């Protein structure tokens, strides 16, 4: 099975900052990676799919990049609503798998 | 709009079974697979299995094989996940989620994709 490793586990930042979260796969997954945002008490919400495609309705300050084993999610100008938990997910091979989470907190 | 609505929270004793439902609306139910995932406290999201809503074929994660059964009822556009032999480690929020691509997209029948939308989650607590 493919293992997904996210870093950092916690990220402290301020409104207006640019932040980057990384996700590494244990083997190549081409571009078959998604990113989700989750807030307390809510289900995950899709942000990015196919590594860099922005889901409809998601603000353009979110962007994704990468291929193979290394991927990044970048938030270009943090807004108060962005302080949440983020997950990556690979869907290159069975079974799909998630990273362990990155919590974005207010500095 | 596309929506998945899950059944309410459950409290079960160790060794019991739980069955969670997921009612779909806003799209043609038999055109998409439904996945089940869970999120235990302090743990990452875990995929449990999927069901092809068109023909009822299901596939499960090896971790849950033998304990999980996913079914669907096309007349009520509802998918179900039953987990048996519950133990305390099964305490988690269980989610259903729709596959992002129509069943017709896939050649192999392996529904490898991202998930959108998700149900609201169902908390299952296993405690004696």
Interface residues (C-beta under 8 A of the other chain):
Chain A: X32 X34 X42 X43 X44 X45 X46 X49 X55 X87 X89 X91 X92 X93 X94 X95 X96 X97 X98 X99 X100 X101
Chain B: X44 X45 X46 X47 X59 X61 X62 X95 X97 X100 X110 X112 X113 X114 X115 X116 X117 X118 X119 X120 X121
